[in-house]
Amino acid sequence: MAGSRLILALDVYERKRALEIARETADYLWAIKVNWPLIIGSGLGIITELKQVTGLPVIADLKLADIPNTNRLIAGKVFEAGADYIIAHGFPGKDSVEAVMELGETIIVVEMSHPGAKEFIQPVTDKLIALANELEPFGVIAPATRPERVAYIRSKLNEKIRILTPGVGAQGGKAGEVLRAGADYVIVGRSIYESDNPGESARLIYEESLGVWGWS
């Protein structure tokens, strides 16, 4: 939907269920994010099907973190299947990220949403932000569970680079709070796809984000 800042993290295994949820929620989404569970459970072709069913961008959350040639081989097939964006880790180095960026739009992880991210990723966030500023990908991943970190990352990041924030809902992050902290998009999974009414759950989060930005 035009103006939406909501991304659905469709972390289910079953193709039929994934397509049903996508149909029910599409009116309130900017994009759909697929991760390894859905790709492993339903095959790479699910990316193509989701685009056909919804007409929405698809983000492949592979968190690529290998040598440049391996990243390139994986990314090539995923973009070929129709993915609009691929998420990659920055810590393997500039050349590994560039291998993905050569093939299509890329999103770099600069900090993750789970508690363990504080151990090894957060201490090097500044270096990952610097890498993003140098390479200028479409966006970066920052934690909705820690809005103060989103605000910090936004303050250091090139203003043209978007911030996508997982962790809203089941992990405790709040859409309105993290958008006010500087996020461009919120990523929501379990609070939508485990809901008895995924479409209604998506609508409520969508409307919360509209309230933050003052849209109508």
C-alpha positions in Angstrom: 0.0 0.0 0.0 1.3 3.5 -0.9 2.5 5.2 2.3 2.7 2.1 4.3 5.8 1.6 6.5 4.9 -2.0 7.5 6.9 -5.1 6.4 5.5 -8.5 7.1 8.1 -11.1 8.2 6.5 -14.2 6.8 8.4 -16.8 8.9 6.2 -19.8 8.3 7.1 -23.1 6.5 4.0 -23.9 4.5 3.4 -22.4 1.0 -0.4 -22.5 1.2 -0.4 -20.7 4.6 2.1 -18.2 3.5 0.1 -17.2 0.4 -3.1 -17.0 2.4 -1.6 -14.7 5.0 0.0 -12.6 2.2 -3.4 -12.1 0.6 -5.1 -11.2 3.8 -2.5 -8.6 4.8 -1.3 -7.2 1.5 -3.5 -4.1 1.6 -1.6 -2.8 4.7 2.0 -3.7 3.7 4.9 -2.0 2.0 6.7 -5.3 1.5 7.0 -8.9 2.5 10.1 -10.3 4.0 10.9 -14.0 3.6 13.5 -15.9 5.6 15.1 -19.3 5.6 12.1 -21.1 7.2 9.8 -20.3 4.3 12.4 -20.8 1.6 13.4 -24.2 3.1 9.7 -25.2 3.6 8.3 -24.0 0.3 11.2 -23.6 -2.1 12.7 -20.5 -3.7 9.8 -20.2 -6.1 7.7 -18.9 -3.2 9.3 -15.5 -3.8 7.9 -15.5 -7.4 4.5 -16.6 -6.2 4.3 -13.9 -3.4 5.1 -11.2 -6.0 2.4 -12.5 -8.3 -0.2 -12.8 -5.6 0.4 -9.4 -3.9 2.3 -7.2 -6.3 4.5 -6.2 -3.4 8.3 -6.0 -3.1 9.9 -9.1 -1.5 12.9 -8.8 0.8 15.0 -12.0 1.0 16.3 -12.0 4.6 19.2 -14.4 4.0 21.7 -12.5 6.1 24.4 -13.5 3.6 27.7 -13.7 5.4 30.2 -15.6 3.2 33.1 -14.9 0.8 32.3 -12.8 -2.2 31.9 -15.6 -4.7 29.5 -17.6 -2.5 27.5 -14.5 -1.7 27.3 -13.8 -5.4 26.2 -17.3 -6.3 23.4 -17.2 -3.8 22.3 -13.7 -4.5 22.2 -14.4 -8.2 19.6 -17.1 -7.8 17.5 -15.2 -5.3 17.3 -12.1 -7.4 16.5 -14.3 -10.4 13.5 -15.7 -8.5 12.2 -12.1 -8.1 13.5 -10.8 -4.8 13.7 -7.0 -4.8 16.1 -6.8 -1.9 18.6 -9.1 -0.1 19.7 -8.7 3.5 23.4 -9.3 4.0 25.7 -9.1 7.0 28.4 -6.4 6.9 31.0 -8.1 9.1 32.5 -10.4 6.4 33.8 -7.2 4.8 33.3 -4.7 2.1 34.0 -7.1 -0.8 31.4 -9.6 0.4 28.7 -7.0 0.6 29.7 -5.5 -2.8 29.3 -8.9 -4.4 25.6 -8.8 -3.5 25.2 -5.1 -4.3 26.5 -5.7 -7.8 23.5 -7.9 -8.5 20.7 -5.9 -6.9 19.4 -3.8 -4.0 21.0 -4.7 -0.7 20.2 -4.1 3.0 23.1 -4.4 5.5 22.7 -5.6 9.1 24.2 -3.1 11.4 22.6 -4.3 14.6 20.1 -7.1 15.4 17.0 -7.2 17.6 17.7 -10.2 20.0 19.6 -9.8 23.3 22.6 -11.6 22.1 23.3 -8.9 19.6 24.8 -6.9 22.4 27.7 -9.4 22.7 29.4 -9.1 19.3 27.4 -7.0 16.8 26.7 -3.9 18.9 30.4 -3.3 19.7 31.1 -2.9 16.0 28.0 -1.1 15.0 29.9 2.1 14.3 32.1 0.3 11.8 29.1 -1.3 10.1 27.5 2.1 9.9 30.6 3.5 8.3 30.6 0.6 5.8 27.0 1.4 4.9 27.8 5.1 4.5 30.6 4.2 2.1 28.6 1.7 0.0 25.2 3.4 0.2 22.9 0.4 0.1 19.1 0.7 0.0 18.9 0.3 3.8 20.2 -1.1 7.1 18.7 -3.3 9.8 18.5 -1.8 13.3 16.7 -3.2 16.4 13.1 -2.1 17.1 13.6 -3.6 20.5 16.1 -0.8 21.4 14.7 2.5 20.0 17.6 4.4 21.6 19.9 2.4 19.3 17.8 3.2 16.3 18.0 6.9 17.2 21.8 6.6 17.5 22.2 4.7 14.2 20.0 7.3 12.5 22.2 10.1 13.8 25.3 8.5 12.2 23.8 7.2 9.0 23.6 8.9 5.6 20.1 10.3 5.5 19.4 8.7 2.1 19.8 5.2 3.6 16.6 3.7 5.0 16.4 2.0 8.4 14.3 -1.2 8.6 13.6 -2.4 12.2 12.7 -6.0 13.1 11.5 -6.8 16.6 8.1 -5.1 16.7 5.4 -7.2 18.5 6.4 -10.5 19.9 10.0 -9.3 20.7 8.6 -6.3 22.5 9.3 -3.4 20.1 6.5 -0.9 19.5 5.9 0.5 16.0 5.1 4.0 17.0 8.1 4.3 19.4 10.6 3.0 16.9 9.3 5.2 14.0 9.6 8.2 16.2 13.2 7.2 16.9 14.0 7.4 13.2 13.1 4.1 11.6 11.6 4.2 8.1 10.0 0.8 8.2 8.9 -1.6 10.9 9.1 -5.4 10.4 6.5 -7.5 12.2 6.2 -11.3 12.1 4.5 -13.3 14.8 2.1 -10.6 15.9 0.6 -10.8 12.5 1.1 -14.4 11.2 0.2 -16.1 14.5 -2.9 -13.9 14.9 -6.4 -15.4 14.5 -7.0 -12.5 12.0 -3.7 -11.6 10.3 -5.4 -8.9 8.2 -6.9 -7.1 11.2 -3.6 -7.3 13.1 -1.8 -5.8 10.1 -4.4 -3.1 9.8 -3.9 -2.0 13.4 -0.1 -1.8 13.1 -0.5 0.0 9.8 -2.8 2.6 11.4 -0.4 3.0 14.3 2.3 4.0 11.9 0.0 6.4 10.1 -0.6 8.1 13.4 3.1 8.6 14.0 3.7 10.2 10.5 0.5 12.1 10.5 -0.8 10.5 7.3 -4.4 10.0 6.5 
